[in-house]
Amino acid sequence: MRILLSLFITALLVLSYGTSASAQAGVQNMFTGNLSLGSRGTQVTALQKMLNQDPDTRIASIGP
């Protein structure tokens, strides 16, 4: 549960700081619904993969 909360907070921070316009458009197209604590599915996995690509938001060294 703590990991999900950390993931949610990190996602909010990443999305609130923004990136380039093209990257924001890609994120908006990728995430079509709201994610909340306890969310599951392909959008959660996609968010985990996106966050793990950047060392500043990496939450796992292996896996999604």
Steps between C-alpha positions, in 0.01 A plus 500: 500500500787737579648437156170587331475821699858589407424419137190720505680794659794465264266490201329817617833674541626388160181603324473832686854608411430414138724408214508600136167548325540183295578293808199642680277415206631142507430470872151643460426245227645216708306568819132520425365459854580608852732278701461475873636300787429134426471549123608207283533427134685606190497872583667435836765285331555768234541767770748283690704445183496872419612595852772235507661640184621807690751453786329780697167316505623139492326290762624156394818368347321207337143436387248759382 
